[in-house]
Amino acid sequence: MTHRRTFPPRWARRRYGSTAAAPPPWLPTDEGEGCKLWVRPEGIIGLVDNDPIGTWPDDGVIGNDLIETIEAQKLTYQTNEINGYSVARSDGIDDIMEQVVSLTWDTDAVTIFMVAKFVKKNYGMFICYGNNSVGHWNFRQISTGGAISFVNANNNEGALGATDRSGAWHIFVASITANDVATVWTDNTQDATGSTGAFTISASAFFYLAKRPDGYACAMDVAEIFMLNSVSELLRQNGQNYLHTKYNIALN
């Protein structure tokens, strides 16, 4: 059985007497239905080192888990990889996970947070929504140099980084605004920003981890991902600070 933690909304946090109780740290679930995905190491229960991962539970409010049913394509569970936390490892060949049902979006704005370490690979795909059709996006490497990008999958326009980010643990953030501007950050450093061209998120695509169904696999260790249906500087800082505290990754 999978046990999920639930978190009270902001309005449910109590005050004690005349002194306000210290609020709990920001969590992705503070965004309510705007938290479209939250997978983290605490969600995987009952596995030991090198076990295949069939389900990575979504600990957000939607409960739309990542799954893989084909044994040879499952990511593996690796213990004590970063600051005492376990991770999911993909082989960069055919490992993949996807959400059970397609997502529903309230706006065309999206921000993705990911703690990961990856190996350089030609257009290695971290996470993607859909494949290469209208309304799909890709968060991936650029060519073979280890730089990161977040692009409109239909035209490959958007934020195209130039710095090699492979081989080390990082906090990655990628966003597309409702005004069609994509930006990527690594450890609070902006890697790139650029126009995606006219972009409206598709209402009927699936979310994939570590590989796009038509190719472009990525060899990586990933500890945590959350995906939010909004974009703001406060949101980015809240998400980065949460991940910095948890995984002890320095922010610039």
C-alpha positions in Angstrom: 0.0 0.0 0.0 1.2 3.5 -0.8 0.8 6.0 2.0 0.6 9.7 1.0 1.2 12.6 3.2 -1.4 15.4 3.1 -0.7 19.0 3.9 -3.1 21.6 5.2 -3.8 24.6 3.0 -2.6 28.0 4.2 -5.9 28.9 5.7 -5.8 25.8 7.9 -2.6 26.7 9.7 -3.5 27.7 13.3 -2.3 30.4 15.5 -1.7 29.8 19.2 -2.7 32.5 21.6 -1.3 35.9 20.7 1.9 34.5 19.1 1.8 33.2 15.6 3.1 29.7 15.3 6.0 29.4 12.9 4.6 28.4 9.5 5.8 25.2 8.0 8.2 25.6 5.1 6.8 26.2 1.6 5.8 23.0 -0.2 4.6 22.4 -3.8 1.2 21.4 -2.4 0.7 25.0 -1.2 -0.2 25.7 -4.8 -3.3 23.5 -4.6 -4.6 22.2 -7.9 -1.8 24.2 -9.6 0.6 21.5 -8.5 0.3 19.2 -11.5 3.0 16.8 -10.4 5.2 16.2 -7.3 7.5 13.1 -7.2 10.1 12.8 -4.5 12.2 10.1 -2.8 9.8 9.8 0.2 7.1 8.6 -2.1 8.8 5.4 -3.1 8.2 2.8 -0.3 9.3 -0.8 0.0 12.2 -0.9 -2.5 15.8 -1.7 -1.9 18.9 -0.6 -3.8 18.8 -1.4 -7.6 15.1 -2.4 -7.5 13.1 -1.4 -10.6 10.5 1.3 -10.1 7.1 0.5 -11.4 5.3 3.4 -9.8 6.5 6.8 -8.5 3.6 8.2 -6.6 2.5 11.7 -7.2 2.5 13.4 -3.8 0.7 16.5 -5.1 -3.1 17.0 -4.8 -3.9 15.3 -8.1 -2.4 11.9 -7.4 -1.4 11.3 -11.1 1.4 8.8 -10.6 4.3 8.1 -12.9 4.3 4.5 -14.0 6.1 2.0 -16.2 4.9 -1.6 -16.8 7.6 -3.0 -19.0 10.3 -4.4 -16.8 13.3 -3.6 -19.0 12.2 0.0 -19.3 11.9 0.8 -15.6 14.1 3.3 -13.9 16.0 1.8 -10.9 15.9 2.8 -7.2 19.3 4.0 -5.9 19.7 4.6 -2.1 21.6 7.3 -0.3 22.8 9.2 -3.4 22.3 12.8 -2.4 22.3 14.2 1.2 20.9 10.8 2.4 18.1 10.7 -0.1 17.4 8.0 -2.7 17.0 8.7 -6.4 15.5 7.2 -9.6 18.2 6.3 -12.2 17.6 6.0 -15.9 20.0 4.1 -18.2 19.9 6.5 -21.2 18.7 3.8 -23.5 15.1 2.9 -23.1 14.1 3.7 -19.5 11.0 5.8 -19.2 8.1 6.7 -16.9 4.8 8.5 -17.8 1.8 9.9 -16.0 -1.3 7.7 -16.0 -3.7 10.2 -17.5 -3.1 13.4 -19.5 -3.0 16.7 -17.6 -5.5 19.5 -17.3 -4.0 23.0 -17.5 -5.6 26.2 -16.0 -3.3 28.6 -17.8 -0.5 28.4 -20.4 2.1 29.2 -17.8 4.2 26.3 -16.3 7.3 26.1 -14.0 9.2 22.9 -13.5 11.7 22.2 -10.7 14.1 19.2 -10.8 17.0 18.0 -8.7 19.1 15.8 -11.0 22.5 14.8 -12.2 22.8 13.8 -15.9 25.3 12.4 -18.4 25.9 14.3 -21.7 23.9 12.8 -24.5 22.7 14.2 -27.9 19.4 15.9 -27.1 18.9 13.8 -23.9 15.4 14.3 -22.7 14.9 15.1 -19.0 11.2 15.5 -19.0 8.7 16.4 -21.7 5.0 17.0 -22.2 3.9 15.2 -25.4 6.4 14.8 -28.2 6.9 17.3 -31.0 3.4 18.5 -31.8 1.6 21.9 -31.3 1.2 22.7 -27.6 4.0 20.3 -26.4 7.2 21.2 -24.6 10.6 19.6 -24.0 13.0 20.1 -21.1 16.2 18.6 -22.5 19.9 18.8 -23.4 21.1 20.7 -26.4 23.1 18.6 -28.8 26.0 16.8 -27.1 27.5 19.7 -25.0 25.6 19.2 -21.8 23.7 22.5 -21.9 20.1 22.6 -21.0 17.0 24.0 -22.8 13.3 24.4 -22.4 11.5 24.7 -25.7 8.3 24.6 -27.7 8.5 21.1 -29.0 6.8 22.0 -32.2 9.5 24.5 -33.4 12.4 24.0 -30.9 12.3 27.7 -30.0 12.6 28.9 -26.4 15.4 29.0 -23.8 18.7 27.6 -25.2 21.5 27.4 -22.7 25.2 27.3 -23.5 26.9 26.1 -20.3 27.7 22.4 -19.6 25.6 21.3 -16.6 26.3 17.6 -16.8 28.1 15.4 -14.2 27.0 17.2 -11.0 23.9 17.6 -8.8 21.9 20.7 -9.6 18.6 22.4 -8.9 17.1 23.1 -12.4 14.1 25.4 -13.0 12.4 25.8 -16.3 9.4 28.0 -17.1 7.2 29.2 -19.9 5.1 32.3 -19.3 1.6 33.0 -20.6 3.4 35.5 -22.9 5.4 32.7 -24.6 8.8 33.4 -23.0 10.8 30.4 -21.8 13.6 30.6 -19.2 16.0 28.0 -17.6 18.0 28.4 -14.4 20.6 26.2 -12.8 21.2 26.7 -9.0 19.6 30.2 -9.3 21.7 31.2 -12.3 19.8 32.1 -15.4 21.1 29.9 -18.2 19.0 31.3 -21.0 15.7 33.0 -21.9 13.9 33.3 -25.3 10.6 33.3 -27.1 8.9 30.0 -27.8 6.8 31.6 -30.6 3.0 31.4 -30.2 2.4 28.7 -27.6 -0.8 27.3 -26.0 -0.3 24.2 -23.9 -2.1 21.2 -25.3 -5.0 19.8 -23.2 -4.4 16.2 -24.2 -0.8 15.2 -23.9 1.1 13.0 -21.5 4.1 13.7 -19.2 7.2 11.6 -19.7 10.4 11.2 -17.6 13.9 10.3 -19.0 12.8 9.7 -22.6 10.4 10.8 -25.2 8.4 8.0 -26.7 9.9 8.5 -30.1 13.5 8.6 -28.8 16.0 11.0 -27.2 16.6 9.1 -23.9 18.7 10.6 -21.1 21.0 8.9 -18.6 20.4 10.6 -15.3 19.8 10.4 -11.6 16.7 12.3 -10.5 15.7 12.9 -6.9 12.7 15.2 -7.1 10.5 16.9 -9.6 7.5 19.2 -9.2 5.5 21.0 -11.9 3.4 24.0 -11.2 0.8 25.7 -13.4 2.0 29.3 -12.9 5.1 31.4 -13.2 6.5 34.1 -10.8 9.7 35.1 -9.2 8.3 34.4 -5.7 7.3 30.9 -6.8 10.8 30.2 -8.3 12.5 31.4 -5.1 10.2 29.4 -2.9 10.8 26.2 -4.9 14.6 26.7 -5.1 14.9 27.4 -1.3 12.8 24.3 -0.5 15.1 22.1 -2.6 18.3 23.9 -1.4 17.4 23.2 2.2 16.5 19.6 1.6 19.4 18.5 -0.7 22.1 20.9 0.5 22.8 22.2 -3.1 24.3 25.7 -3.0 22.4 28.5 -4.8 24.3 31.2 -6.6 
